[in-house]
Amino acid sequence: MRTYLLLQLDSEGAPFSDIADTLDNLGFRPHRGGYDFVYDWGRDATVQESLAFADRIQTALRGKGVYFRIESVED
């Protein structure tokens, strides 16, 4: 399973490099294409795990002026 992340940044928010470091600490890697970052679970995750991960992302990005969209798909 993979979770894809698409960001919308605010010019008054944190620098993109700071946001990228925050996401790297969560296990995300840069992605080319329609999304900015991807997290590879290495297995199927439950709905509860996906929701808990989304909460972690929201907490990590709080106050940085970032809107995000996530999409989790099975491989």
PyRosetta script that sets phi, psi and omega in degrees:
from pyrosetta import init, pose_from_sequence

init()
pose = pose_from_sequence("MRTYLLLQLDSEGAPFSDIADTLDNLGFRPHRGGYDFVYDWGRDATVQESLAFADRIQTALRGKGVYFRIESVED")
pose.set_psi(1, 146.0)
pose.set_omega(1, 177.9)
pose.set_phi(2, -132.0)
pose.set_psi(2, 145.4)
pose.set_omega(2, 175.3)
pose.set_phi(3, -116.0)
pose.set_psi(3, 122.9)
pose.set_omega(3, -179.5)
pose.set_phi(4, -102.2)
pose.set_psi(4, 145.4)
pose.set_omega(4, -176.0)
pose.set_phi(5, -128.9)
pose.set_psi(5, 128.1)
pose.set_omega(5, 175.8)
pose.set_phi(6, -116.4)
pose.set_psi(6, 128.5)
pose.set_omega(6, -176.0)
pose.set_phi(7, -107.3)
pose.set_psi(7, 148.5)
pose.set_omega(7, 168.3)
pose.set_phi(8, -127.7)
pose.set_psi(8, 116.5)
pose.set_omega(8, -174.0)
pose.set_phi(9, -98.0)
pose.set_psi(9, 149.5)
pose.set_omega(9, 174.7)
pose.set_phi(10, -100.5)
pose.set_psi(10, 133.5)
pose.set_omega(10, -178.9)
pose.set_phi(11, -63.1)
pose.set_psi(11, -18.5)
pose.set_omega(11, 177.9)
pose.set_phi(12, -93.2)
pose.set_psi(12, 0.7)
pose.set_omega(12, -177.4)
pose.set_phi(13, -91.0)
pose.set_psi(13, -166.0)
pose.set_omega(13, -178.7)
pose.set_phi(14, -66.5)
pose.set_psi(14, 153.0)
pose.set_omega(14, 176.3)
pose.set_phi(15, -62.3)
pose.set_psi(15, 147.7)
pose.set_omega(15, -178.2)
pose.set_phi(16, -58.0)
pose.set_psi(16, -37.1)
pose.set_omega(16, -179.9)
pose.set_phi(17, -62.5)
pose.set_psi(17, -35.5)
pose.set_omega(17, 177.0)
pose.set_phi(18, -67.1)
pose.set_psi(18, -42.3)
pose.set_omega(18, 178.7)
pose.set_phi(19, -65.4)
pose.set_psi(19, -42.5)
pose.set_omega(19, 178.3)
pose.set_phi(20, -61.2)
pose.set_psi(20, -40.2)
pose.set_omega(20, 176.9)
pose.set_phi(21, -63.3)
pose.set_psi(21, -41.8)
pose.set_omega(21, 178.1)
pose.set_phi(22, -60.7)
pose.set_psi(22, -44.7)
pose.set_omega(22, -179.7)
pose.set_phi(23, -69.4)
pose.set_psi(23, -35.9)
pose.set_omega(23, 175.9)
pose.set_phi(24, -60.0)
pose.set_psi(24, -39.7)
pose.set_omega(24, 178.4)
pose.set_phi(25, -65.2)
pose.set_psi(25, -23.8)
pose.set_omega(25, 176.1)
pose.set_phi(26, -86.1)
pose.set_psi(26, -6.8)
pose.set_omega(26, 179.6)
pose.set_phi(27, 101.7)
pose.set_psi(27, 4.2)
pose.set_omega(27, 177.8)
pose.set_phi(28, -76.3)
pose.set_psi(28, 151.1)
pose.set_omega(28, 174.5)
pose.set_phi(29, -125.6)
pose.set_psi(29, 147.6)
pose.set_omega(29, 177.0)
pose.set_phi(30, -57.0)
pose.set_psi(30, 148.4)
pose.set_omega(30, -177.6)
pose.set_phi(31, -135.8)
pose.set_psi(31, 140.3)
pose.set_omega(31, 175.6)
pose.set_phi(32, -96.2)
pose.set_psi(32, 146.0)
pose.set_omega(32, 178.7)
pose.set_phi(33, 117.4)
pose.set_psi(33, -143.0)
pose.set_omega(33, -174.1)
pose.set_phi(34, -77.5)
pose.set_psi(34, -6.6)
pose.set_omega(34, 180.0)
pose.set_phi(35, -127.7)
pose.set_psi(35, 159.9)
pose.set_omega(35, -177.8)
pose.set_phi(36, -88.9)
pose.set_psi(36, -35.6)
pose.set_omega(36, -177.0)
pose.set_phi(37, -140.7)
pose.set_psi(37, 157.6)
pose.set_omega(37, 176.3)
pose.set_phi(38, -137.3)
pose.set_psi(38, 142.8)
pose.set_omega(38, 174.7)
pose.set_phi(39, -117.6)
pose.set_psi(39, 122.0)
pose.set_omega(39, 179.7)
pose.set_phi(40, -98.5)
pose.set_psi(40, 113.6)
pose.set_omega(40, -179.0)
pose.set_phi(41, -69.8)
pose.set_psi(41, -28.4)
pose.set_omega(41, -176.7)
pose.set_phi(42, 77.1)
pose.set_psi(42, 4.6)
pose.set_omega(42, -179.4)
pose.set_phi(43, -169.8)
pose.set_psi(43, 175.1)
pose.set_omega(43, 172.7)
pose.set_phi(44, -78.1)
pose.set_psi(44, 140.7)
pose.set_omega(44, 178.1)
pose.set_phi(45, -112.7)
pose.set_psi(45, 153.9)
pose.set_omega(45, 178.0)
pose.set_phi(46, -80.3)
pose.set_psi(46, 165.6)
pose.set_omega(46, 176.0)
pose.set_phi(47, -60.0)
pose.set_psi(47, -42.0)
pose.set_omega(47, -180.0)
pose.set_phi(48, -62.0)
pose.set_psi(48, -40.5)
pose.set_omega(48, 177.7)
pose.set_phi(49, -64.7)
pose.set_psi(49, -41.0)
pose.set_omega(49, 179.1)
pose.set_phi(50, -63.5)
pose.set_psi(50, -42.4)
pose.set_omega(50, 178.7)
pose.set_phi(51, -66.2)
pose.set_psi(51, -40.8)
pose.set_omega(51, 178.1)
pose.set_phi(52, -63.7)
pose.set_psi(52, -38.4)
pose.set_omega(52, 178.2)
pose.set_phi(53, -66.1)
pose.set_psi(53, -41.4)
pose.set_omega(53, 177.2)
pose.set_phi(54, -60.4)
pose.set_psi(54, -38.9)
pose.set_omega(54, 176.5)
pose.set_phi(55, -62.8)
pose.set_psi(55, -40.8)
pose.set_omega(55, 178.4)
pose.set_phi(56, -63.4)
pose.set_psi(56, -41.0)
pose.set_omega(56, 178.6)
pose.set_phi(57, -62.1)
pose.set_psi(57, -47.9)
pose.set_omega(57, -179.4)
pose.set_phi(58, -59.7)
pose.set_psi(58, -43.7)
pose.set_omega(58, 179.1)
pose.set_phi(59, -63.4)
pose.set_psi(59, -43.6)
pose.set_omega(59, -178.5)
pose.set_phi(60, -65.0)
pose.set_psi(60, -33.2)
pose.set_omega(60, -176.7)
pose.set_phi(61, -94.1)
pose.set_psi(61, -5.4)
pose.set_omega(61, -178.6)
pose.set_phi(62, -56.6)
pose.set_psi(62, 132.7)
pose.set_omega(62, 177.0)
pose.set_phi(63, 82.8)
pose.set_psi(63, 0.7)
pose.set_omega(63, -177.5)
pose.set_phi(64, -97.8)
pose.set_psi(64, 0.8)
pose.set_omega(64, 178.8)
pose.set_phi(65, 70.5)
pose.set_psi(65, 42.4)
pose.set_omega(65, -176.7)
pose.set_phi(66, -125.0)
pose.set_psi(66, 131.6)
pose.set_omega(66, 166.7)
pose.set_phi(67, -102.1)
pose.set_psi(67, 145.5)
pose.set_omega(67, -179.7)
pose.set_phi(68, -142.3)
pose.set_psi(68, 156.9)
pose.set_omega(68, 176.2)
pose.set_phi(69, -128.7)
pose.set_psi(69, 132.5)
pose.set_omega(69, 177.4)
pose.set_phi(70, -118.9)
pose.set_psi(70, 151.3)
pose.set_omega(70, 176.1)
pose.set_phi(71, -144.7)
pose.set_psi(71, 122.5)
pose.set_omega(71, 177.9)
pose.set_phi(72, -107.2)
pose.set_psi(72, 132.0)
pose.set_omega(72, -179.3)
pose.set_phi(73, -134.7)
pose.set_psi(73, 147.7)
pose.set_omega(73, 175.0)
pose.set_phi(74, -78.2)
pose.set_psi(74, 146.3)
pose.set_omega(74, 178.8)
pose.set_phi(75, -72.1)
pose.dump_pdb("model.pdb")
